[in-house]
Amino acid sequence: MALREVGVVAIILIIYVIGCLIEPRFFSFDVLVNILLFTPVLLLISLGEMMEIISQNHDVSVGS
């Protein structure tokens, strides 16, 4: 695994651990599965918005 990939996984796990410390009900298998399922969706939306910003076409609304 590349260093960049390890960093992303580490950040997701750190956020999960902080959530578990703040709210004990957050520590369940279902929550972890939901995080892992919805992270790629947010990543794709973010990449699309990043391409809009890089191409200097500044309409970054998700619905367009």
VMD Tcl script that draws the C-alpha trace (Angstrom):
set ca {
  {0.00 0.00 0.00}
  {1.35 3.43 -0.92}
  {1.98 6.04 1.75}
  {-0.88 8.17 0.40}
  {-3.32 5.26 0.74}
  {-2.16 4.54 4.28}
  {-2.70 8.20 5.17}
  {-6.30 8.16 3.93}
  {-7.08 4.95 5.81}
  {-5.41 6.34 8.94}
  {-7.50 9.53 8.81}
  {-10.73 7.54 8.42}
  {-9.79 5.33 11.37}
  {-8.81 8.31 13.54}
  {-12.18 9.96 12.87}
  {-13.93 6.67 13.69}
  {-12.03 6.29 16.97}
  {-12.79 9.89 17.98}
  {-16.46 9.29 17.19}
  {-16.40 6.14 19.34}
  {-14.85 8.03 22.24}
  {-17.41 10.84 22.03}
  {-20.46 8.62 21.43}
  {-20.22 4.96 22.55}
  {-23.16 3.94 20.32}
  {-20.99 4.91 17.35}
  {-18.89 1.78 18.03}
  {-20.78 -0.82 16.03}
  {-20.13 -2.89 12.94}
  {-23.08 -1.31 11.10}
  {-21.69 2.20 11.53}
  {-18.27 1.12 10.28}
  {-19.82 -0.53 7.22}
  {-21.84 2.62 6.47}
  {-18.71 4.77 6.71}
  {-16.85 2.48 4.33}
  {-19.79 2.37 1.89}
  {-20.41 6.12 1.71}
  {-16.80 7.33 1.69}
  {-16.29 6.47 -2.03}
  {-19.47 8.37 -2.96}
  {-18.20 11.52 -1.25}
  {-14.80 11.00 -2.84}
  {-16.32 10.90 -6.34}
  {-18.36 14.06 -5.71}
  {-15.26 15.81 -4.36}
  {-13.19 14.76 -7.36}
  {-15.83 16.13 -9.73}
  {-15.88 19.45 -7.91}
  {-12.08 19.53 -7.89}
  {-12.02 19.13 -11.68}
  {-14.46 22.03 -12.03}
  {-12.26 24.25 -9.89}
  {-9.08 23.22 -11.74}
  {-10.67 23.90 -15.13}
  {-11.65 27.37 -13.82}
  {-15.31 26.70 -14.45}
  {-16.42 27.84 -11.01}
  {-19.90 26.29 -10.81}
  {-19.31 23.84 -7.93}
  {-22.91 23.03 -7.07}
  {-23.30 19.25 -6.86}
  {-26.57 19.19 -8.79}
  {-25.20 20.74 -11.98}
}
mol new
graphics top color blue
foreach p $ca { graphics top sphere $p radius 0.5 }
foreach p [lrange $ca 0 end-1] q [lrange $ca 1 end] { graphics top cylinder $p $q radius 0.2 }
display resetview
